[in-house]
Amino acid sequence: MTDYKALIDAETWAFIERTNSYYPPDTIDYTIAQQREIYDRMCREFFAGYPEGVTAETSAIATPEHKIPIRIYRNGVPDKAATVLYIHGGGFILGGLDSHDDVCAELCARTGYEVVSVDYRLAPEHLHPAAFDDAMSAFEWAAATYDSPILLCGDSAGGNLCAAVSHATRGHAKRPIGQVLIYPGLGGDRSNGSYVTHAEAPMLTMRDLEFYKHIRTGGADQTGDITLSPLADADFANLPPSVLITAECDPLSSDGEAYRDRVVAAGGRAVWIEEKGLVHGYLRARHTVGRARASFTRIVDAAAALGRGAWPW
């Protein structure tokens, strides 16, 4: 058994307990509508507001089938070095423009880049590949709309979608300049590594992961689908520079290591940073937990560097 009392500090435990008070560990046993209501309420409780000077405009991308809601963040005159396309987490069933509103606003304020947040379609109403298709449409829209390079950034499910877009756009004339993947689920080997060591981690368990995987696909076996599990790809060449930032106490952490290793083995640039003592979802702790605050600074610095075409690692 993993000794979380030794790994996790008091500040982080306080964050876990606060989260559980809004979003109990058994929430996946509720209906989807109830889960969304609970998650949205939790996000509102953690909302930290906008930094001074940041404005946001809600709009939509028109596709032949439907419109994809987006929210564009600006901080005065944007730094034109890059534009960030942010894709939110939530197990592919939760979240939207409001759930990560303050995160995107702070990312905009601290990098100086314009940030575009994407509200992709959610399961189970829209099974895979709906979310991936929306992420691709959003990237193609951003690439056609902005003169600046596009930097991908996303957490959890959003990190999965960012990586899938990076793999799918390698042959495009305008590809991502880089990607920052925050505790992403990339479809790694669930029989070893953090999947075993941290199967019962606070905030995210293997039972949760099995639930999210099943509901995203409707229970269909889609083994080998790169748009579902980027680590299933046999070719890791020509991917954008990639920064993977994971939480130590999270079953998904080994995915960051595995993805880093395959990009580097294929001759690309990738770095994996495992944040000691942190748990899945710690972005919401960035103002109350020292370790999470430091990690968010690393995330901001990584996005700023990749947007400039720099590689400081």
N, C-alpha and C positions, 0 to 999 in steps of 0.2 A: 504493500500500500504506500502510495506517495504521501509524504508528510507535509501537507499544505500549511500546517501551523508553523513549520520551520521556513518554508519557501516564501510565504506571503506575509508582508508587514502589516502593522496595525492600520495604517491609512487605507491600504487596499482592502483589508477585511471590512472596514467601515463602508467603503464603496460597494462591496459585494452585498453587505447586509442592507444597505439603502436600496440597491437595485432589486433585491429579492422582496423588499417590502412593497414595491410597485409591480414587479414582474416575477411572481413566484416560480420556483424551479419546475413545478408541474404544469406550467402554462400550456405546454404542447398537448396536454390532455383535453384542453378546452376546444370549442369550435373555432374555426378560422376567424369568424367575425369577432368572437370574444378575444382571441389572441391579438388581433389588430387593435382592438379598443384598449387592451391592457398595454400593449407596446407603445401606442400613440400617447397614452397618458404618461407613461414612464418618460418618454422623450420630452414631453412638455415640462415635466418636473425637473429634468436635467438641463433644460434650455438655458444657455448662458448669455443670450443677447448678441447683438452685433457690435464689433469694435467701431469706434467713432470713425465716421467718414465712409463706411461701407454702405452701398445701396444695392438693392436687389430688384430685378424685374422678372416677373413670371410670364412665360410665353409658351409656345408649343412648336414642335417640328411636324410638319405635315408629311405623312407618308401616304401611299396609295390606299392603304387599308384603314388607317387611323391616325390620330394625332398623339405625339409623345410630349407630355408636359416637361418643360425645362425651367430652371431658374438661373438667371445670369447675375453674377456678383461683380461689382466694380468698386474700386477704391480710388476715387479721383481719376486721374489719367492713368490707365493701365500700362504696366510694363509690357511692351510689345514683343519681348523675347519669346514668350510662349503663352498659350491659353490652356488652362487645365480643364479637362473633362472629368468630372467626379461622378462615380457610380456607387450608390449607397449599399450598405449591407442590410440584412434582415431575413436571412434564410430563404430568399426568393419568394417569401410570402408576406413579408412585413415591410413597412417603411415607405418613404416617398420623399417629396421635396421638403416637408417639414421636419422629418425625423433627423436629418443631418444638416439642417438649415444653419445653425450656429457654427458647426465645423467648417462648412464651406465658406461662410463669412470670414472666419478667422484665417483660413488658408489664403483667401484673397488678400486680407489685410497684411499678412506677414510675408507673402511672396511678392505682392504687387501685381500678380497676374490676374487677368479676368478668369473667373471660374464659372463653368457651366455645369449645373447639377441636372441629372437625368432621372426622370420618373418612369422607369420601364414597367412593362406589364408584369403582374404577379401571378404566381400559381396559387391555388389549383385552377382558377378560372382560365388561366393561360399557361398551358404546359410548355416545357422546353420544346422547341428553341425560342419561344416568344421573347423572353428577356434578352437572350443573346441577339436576336434580330433587332430589337430596339436599341441595344448598345451599339450594334454595327451601324444602324441608321443614324444614330446620334453622332458617332464618329465621322461618318461620311458627310453629314451636314456641317459639322464643325470644320472639317478639312476644307470644304468648299466655301465656307462663310468667312473664315479667318485667314488673313495673310500669314499670321504667326504659326509656328509649329504647334502641334497638339500633344500635350502631356497627359497621359492617363493616370488617374489616381482613384483608388477605391478600397473599401474595407469589407472583409468577410465575403459575402456573396458578390459584392461589387468588385472585390479583388479578383475573384474567379472570372467575372465578365470582362474586366480589363485585360487579363491575360489571354482570354479567348479571342478578344478583338486583336490583340497584338499578333497572335498566331495567324489569324485570318487575313491580316492586312499587309503581310510581308511583301507581297507582289505589287502593292498599290504605289502609285506615283507619289502620294503624300502619306507617309507612314507615321506612327507615333514617334516623337523624339525621345520618349522614355516612358517608364511606368513605375509607379510607387504602389506596391501591393501591401496592404495593412491586414495582418492576420487572415490571409486569404485561404479559402478551401479550393484546392486545385486538383482534387481527385487522386490523392496519393494512396500508397499501400496501407490499408487499414489493419494489417496484421502485425505491424511492428512500430518502433519509434514512439513518438508522442501519442499516437493513437492507442497504444497499450499503456504507456506510463501515465498518461493523463486522461484515461478513458472516463474517469469520474471527476473531472476538474470542476471547480466552481464556475458557474456562468455558462459552460457548454460541455455536454457529455456526448459519448458515442451514441446514446439513445437519441439525443437531439439530432445528431448528424444523420442517423438512419431515417428519422422522420422527415427531415428536410429533403434528403435525397429522394425518398419515395414520393413525396408530394410534388416535387418539381417535375418528375418524369411520369407521374401517374402510375408508378409501379413497373413501368416497362424497363427491360434490361437494355441499356444503351452503352454497354461496355465498349470502350474504344472510340467513343464520340469525342473528338477533340474540343468541340464547342461546349461540351458539358464538363469534360475533365481535361484541362490543358496538359496535365502530366501524362496523358495517354499518347501524346504526339511522339512520333518516332524521330522527328526532325526539330532540333532546337537551334538551328543556324539562322542568322540574320534577324534575330529578335532585337527589339530596342534595348538600350541599357536599362537594367531592372534592379530596383531596390526592394527587397522583401523584408518587412518588419513584422515579427511575430511575437506572441506572448508565450513565455516559458510554460505557464500553467494552462495549456490549451491543447486539446488533441490535434489541432490542425498545425501545430508549430513545425512538424517535420516536413510538411509540404513546402515551406519556405526554403528549407535546407536542400530538399530534393530538386526543386526548381532551379535554385542557384547552381547546384552542381552540374545540371544538364546544360544550362546556358553556357557556363564556363567551359565545359568539356567540348562544346560545339564552337568554341572560339569567341564567344560573346562576352559582354560585360554584365556581371551580376554580383550583388552583395547581399548577404543574409545577416540580419541583426535580430537576435533573439533577446527580447526584453525580460530580464530576470525578475521573477516574482510577480509578473503581471498576468492578467487573465483576459480572456476573450471579451471584447466590448469595452476595453479600457479607454477608448477615445472620450467617453462620457466622464471619465475621471481626470481629465487633463487639467482641471482647475483645483482639484482637491487632493490629488495624490502626487507626491514628488516624482516617483518613477514614471507615472503617466505624463506628467508635465514635461519631463526631460525627453521622453519618447516622442511627444508631439513636436517638440523643437527639432528632433532628428527628422521627423516626417517633413516638416516645413523646409528644413535645410536641404533635404534630399530633393524635394520638388523644385526648390529654387535653383539648385545646381543643375539638375537634369534639364530644366527649362532653358538654361543658358548654354546647354551642350557641354557642361563640365562633368568631370568624373573624379571626385576627390578621394575615392576609396582605394 
